[in-house]
């Protein structure tokens, strides 16, 4: 990792991880850390700046989370966002009060001082507020640098101690010039801009090489950008010590196994061992309806297959996986006060009986960062910009029990959705597009006959990192073509619906 770090203290806010991404977009490494971290440890990590995230608590609650008071005295710039501002004020001797009129959503911000955080910006901008408390009385040394109609202390500063606070959220896209505000704070830290694809590749290769030494590495590959990038990085690090295993679990997209074999073997010359374990996985899933149980079964069966197959190929102490930061976050793999949304097959899924040690070079990367690295490594466009596909495959797009009929419908309908988006030049403009099938039935008319068939849902979303997502506003004529082709070409489907719920409150995948 780079020497310069900006630490984001996680107080449980819904945008905590988005702050980390915004800092990284400035080519500076940022890491989310628990709010309980001490000032000495931050100094030991060479933190050149600290951000206090937002959070759901009120600072005057008896159990409100608080950071180490020494963080404000170590001499590096500190930025408090929303709850972070209130906590800074409260801990340094000011007073926080519940406002009579809460501010939620877009709010006009008036900037009083166009230096430091607001350098180069207009005197007014639209900000995204989400608070019921505000700083009524500032600690000694602070002054107000921005306000709004309902918040006289919308942005504050202690220039001498390099302490800053904003009551709004600059990290979200709804705040005008939010990225510039984050960039201005990053500039105040003096961090070197060395969080680039080239530096990440160099660091990952060096770390893998140092960990592995002369031992052999097994890498799980699926053909997606995450696992392929992991495999290429591992190959750059250890060469012939790497063997890749591609497991066909019977839950792949249409023709995916053929594409994977051509890409990895013919194009990249990786040492690939192909295993068709589809019958084995489907038997394990027989009768299983709970989505969390399905994920866990698939995850554990993956490890069993790796154990068995690697024993045939040689000795492999190491297993390389394409785990991403959002996977870790949603599985509550961070130390902050986050709740688990769902488990991921490649996060914390290594059972006690497995002998593998893990290599996860992408563990602290977001999807967009992985894509940039993949492009730098020279991976083809079909992999670099391919839509994310979950490790458990179509099992998470099938609601209820996984059956051969549901798999066929989900696979064929999903291929139609993707192909139409490619034809209409929309594929690279959305984050993910697929079909969902469950047990709901509806009457349709095929020819002159009534037919009871499946109700299928099409899901297409836009996103930048998978942490949040919005449903894609696809033109009606395109959706009409999707529906017409699915009901006409996929046997057993009577109705097609379009999902229009964003993340949050939903997740992107249904299970």
N, C-alpha and C positions, 0 to 999 in steps of 0.2 A: 504494500500500500504506500501511497505518497507520504512524505514526511509531514506535510501541512494538512491539518484536519480542522474542519468546523463541526463541532459536536451539537447535535440536536437532542435536547432533553425531552423525553416523551412523557407528557402528563395525561395521556389518554385521549388527545384530541383526534377528531376524524381526519384532519389534514396533516398530522405529524409527519408521515412518510412523504407527503407531497413537498414539504419544506426541504427534506433531504434531497429530493430530485431537483428542485429548483436551484439549490446550491451547486449540485453536480453539473447542471447545465452551464454554469459559469466556469467549467473545467477545473473545479476545486473539489477535492474529496470531502464528502460529508457522511457522517454515520449517525444513526439513531441510537441513543444510549438511554438507559433507565434514569429517571429523575433522581434516583438515590445516589448516583455517582458522586464521588467526592472531588473537591477542588484539586487535591494532590494527584489523583488518578488522571484527571483531565490534563494536568500539566505533564504527567508522565506519558500521555498519548500525544503530546505536542499539539494540543488543541490551540489554534490561533484565534478562534472565535467560538462563541457559544450562543445557541438559540434556545430559548425557552418556549416550548410549543403551547398551543391552546389546550383546553381540557374542559370537561363537563362540570368540574367542582367550582365552588365559591371559596375564596381564600379565607373567609371567616367561619367556614364549617370546621367543626372540631377535628375531623379526620382529613382535612384538605391536604393533598400532597405538597410537600415543600422541598426545595433543593438545598444544597449545602450553602450556607451564607457566605462561605469563603470564596465561592465562584465570582462574586461581585468584586473581590479584592485582588484577583490574580493578575489584573492589568491587561486582559484581552477584551476586545469589544464583545458586549453581550446584547442580544436583541430579544426582547420579550414580545410574544405575539398573543394578543387577547388575554387568556388566563395568565400567560407569561408576563405580560405588562402588569396585571393586577398583583401577581405574586411579588414581582420586583418592588412595586410600590409598598405593599404590605410589609415585606421583610426589611425594608430600608427605612421604615418609620413614617410612611405616608398613611393615607386612609382610603379604603375602598368601600363603596356604598352601592346598594341596590338602586338602580335607576327607576324612576316612576314610569318611564316609557322605554321599553326594550327596543333594541335595534337589531333587526334581522333582515338580511338581504342587501340589495344595492343601496348605498348611502353616499350622498355628495360630501366629499372631503375638501376642506379649505386648508391649504398649506400656508403656514406663516413664515417658515424659514426654508429656503430652497438650497440649503447646503446639506452636507452629510447624506442622510437617507434619501432626501428629495432633490438631490442635485440634478439639474438638467430637465426637471419636470415642470408642468404647468402649475399655476396657482390653485387650480381646482381639478379634481379627478373623482371618478366614481370608484368607491371602495366596497368591499364585501364585509359587512358587519354580522356578528353573531354573538351577542352578549346581553346579559341582564344586569351586570355590575359595571361600575366605572370608577376611575381614580378621582375621588373628590378632592383630596389634598395630597400634593406631591411631596416626596421627601426633600430634604435640603439639597440644593445643588441642581435640581431638575427644573427644566422650563418646558413650556408647551410649544410644539412645532407644527401641530395641525389640530383642527377641531371639526366637529360636525354640528348639526342643529341639536342633536340630543346627547352629544358627548363632547364637553369642553376640553377633554384631555385625550383626543383621538390618537395623538402621537406625542411622545415626550422624549427628553434627552438630558443626560448629564454629560456634557462634552468633556469635562475634566477626567471623569472615570470611564469614559467611552461606553456608557450604558444607554441603551435606546429601548423604546417600547412603542408598539402600535396596537391600537384596539381593534383594528381590522385585520383581514387575512390577505397579505400580499402574495401568498403562494398560490391562490386560486385564480383561475383564468378570468373570473368575473371582475377582479380588481384591475382597473386600467393601470398600465405601466407597473404592474406588480413585479414582473421579472426585473425591471430596471431598479426597483426598490431593493430587491434581494441582491442584485448585482452591486448596488451602491454599498450595501452592508458588507458584502464579500470584499470589496475594495478596501474598506476600512480595516479589515483584518490583516491586510498585507500578504495574504496567502499566494503562493506561486500557482500559476495555472497549468498544472501538470496532470490533471485527471483527463487524459485523452485516450482514444482507442489504442494508439501505439504504446503508451505507457502501461495501460492495463494489460495488454498482451505480453509485454516484456515482464511485468511483475508476475502474471499468472504462470508463465512458462518457468520462470526462475523458482517460484514457490513449489510448483509440481516437481521440478527436478530435485530440489533440495529435500522434499518430503520422501520421494520415492527411492532415490539413490539407484541401486542396480536391480530393484525388485520389479516384478511385472504388474501391469495395470489392466484391469478389465473395464471396459466402458460400455454402458448401455446406450444404444442408439435407436432412434425412432425415425430419423429423416427430417425432424423438425429443426428449427434454427438453434434451439438450446442444446440439444444432445449433439448435433453435428459440430457446433462451435466448440463444445467441450472436448469432443473427440479430436478435432484438429489441434486444439491447444495442447492436449495431452500428447499427441503424436509429435508436435514440435518439441516438446520437452523430453520425451523418452524414446521416440522412434519405435524400433521393433519390439520394445518391451511392452507395447500396447497391443491388445487384442480387443476388437469390438464385437459385441454380441447384439444381434437384432432379433428380438423375440416377437413373433407374430402371435399375439394373444387372441386373435379372432375378433378384435374390437376396433380394427383399423378402418380408415376411410376407403373408398372405392379405389382399387388398383394401387393402394399405397405401398404394399410390399414390393411390387415391381419397380416403382419409382425409387424407393430406398435402395434396393440392390444395385440398380444402375448408377445412381449418384455416388454412393459410397465406395463401391468396388471399381466400377469402370472409370469414373471421373476423378476420384480422390485416392484410389489405390490403397485404401485402408484394409488391414487384415480383418476381414469380417466373417463371423461365424453366424449362420442363419439357423434359427430354431422355430419350427412350426409347432407351437404349443396351444393352438386355438381350441382343440377339443378339451384339453386339460383345464384351461381357464373357464370355458363355458360350463363344464361339469361342476366346477367349484362354485359358480354363480347360480346354479340351478336352485330355484325356489327362493333366492335372496331378493328382497324388495327394498330394504332400508339402504338409502344412498351412502351413508357413512360406512355401513358394513361392507357394501360392495367395494368401496375404495380401499378399505383395509385388506380385504381378501385379495384383491388384485395386487396391491403393494407387496404383501407378504409372499404371494406366489411368484412374483418377479424375482425376489431374492432367492427363493428356493430353486428356481430355474437357473439363476446365475451360479449358485453354489454347485449344482449338479453338472452344468455344462463346463464350468471352469475347471472342475476336477478332471474332465476328459482332456482338457487342453494344456494343462500344466498347473503351476503354482501361482496364484494371484492373490497376494495379500491386500491389494488395493482395488476399490471400485470407484470409478469416475461417474458422476451424475451431473445433469444439467439443472440443478436446483437454482431457482431465482429468488431474489429478495421478496417479491410478492408472495411466493409460496411459503417462505419462512414467516412472513407477517401474518398471513391468513391462518397458519397453523399455530399462531401465538408462539413462534420460535424466538421472538425478541423478549427482552427482560422487562419491557414496559407494561403498563396496566391495560393491555389489550385483551379482548376475549377471543377465543378461537371461533373462527367462522366455519372452517371445514378442514379436515386433515388432507394432506397431499401425499400421494404414494411415495414420493421421494424426499419427504421431510420427516425425520424422526421415525421412519418406518423400518429401520434396521433392527430386527428382533435380536434378542440376547444370544440366540443360538448361532447367528451368522458370524463368520470369522472375518468379514470384510472390514477394512478401514476405509473411510470415505475421502475422496477428493472432489471438492465442489468449487471449481474456479469461478463460477458465476453466482455464487451464493449471495453476494452483496450487490448484485447488478439488477437493474430494471430491464424490462424487455427492449425498450428503445436503445439502451446502451449495448445490449447483446447484438442487436441488429447492426449497429455501427461497427462493432468489433468483427462480426461476421463479414461485413463488406470489406473491411480492412484486410481480412485474411484471404479474400478473393473467392468467397463462396458464391455460388450462382444466385441469380435473382429469385428463382423459385424457392430457394431455401431462406434467403435473407428476408424476404418480405412475405413469406407464407404465413397464413393465419395461424395463431396459436392453436395447438391441439392438445388436450389433456392427456397425461400419462395413462389413466385408466380407459382412454379411448371413448368409444361410443357408449360405454356403460354409464357415463355420466349424462348422456343425452337421451337415455332411455329411462323413463320414469316407471318404477316398479320392477318386476322381474325381467331379466335379459333373456329374450327368446330369439330363435332363428328368424321368425317372421318380423319381429321388431327391428332386429339388426339389418335385415334386408331393406326394410322401409327407410330406416334412419340413414343407411349408407347411400341408397339410390337417390333419396330426396335431397340429402346434403350435397351430393355431387351436382345435382341440377341447380341448386341455389348458387354454388360456387361458379359453375360454368356460365350461368346467365350474368353474374356480376362481372366476370372476365369479359364476356362479349360486350357488355354495356360500359366498359371502362370504369367500373365502380369498385372492383375488387381491392385495389390498393388505396381506396379512399375510405375504407371501413376497417375496423379492428378485427372483427370476427363475424362469420356468417355460417349458419348451420341449421339443421332440422332437429326437432325434438319430437319423440313419440312416446305415448303412454298407453293407458288402458281404456281411455274414453272412446266411445263409439258413437257414430252418427249415421243417419240414413242419407244415402246419396242416390243419384240416378245415373246409371251407366247404360247408354243405349235406351232401350225401352224397359229396363228392369231396375227395380229398387234394390239397393245393395247396402247392407250394414257394413261400414268400414271404419278405419281408424280416423281420429281427429289428430292432425299433425300441426305442430307449431313451428313457424320459421322465426329464427332469432338472428338479427343483424344489428351490431352495435358499433359505435365509434368510441375511441379511447386513445390516450397517448401512452398509457403504461399499464392498463389493466386494473389499476387501483380504483378508479371510478370509470363509469361508462354511461353513454346515453344511447337510446335506441336510434337507429339510422333512419333519416327521413328519405326513404327510397321512393322514387317517382311511382305514382300509382300504376302506370302502364307496365312498369317492370315487375311490380308485385303481382299484377294480373297475369303476366306471363309465367311467373314462378308458380302461381296457384294452378294455372291451366295445365302446365307441363307436368306438375307433380300428380294431379288427379288423373291426368290422361296417361301417364307413363308408369307410375308406381302402383302396382296392383295392391289393392287393399286399403287405399286412402280415399276417404269420401269428402272430408273437409280440410281446408288449410287456413290457419289463423296466423296473425303476425303479432309478436310480442312487443309491447310498447312500454315496458317498465325499465327504468334506468337502474344503475348500480351506484350508490344505494337507492332504494331499499332492497332491491333484488341483488343476486349475484349474476355474473354473466352466464355461466353454465347453470343448468337447472338443478343438478344434483351435486 
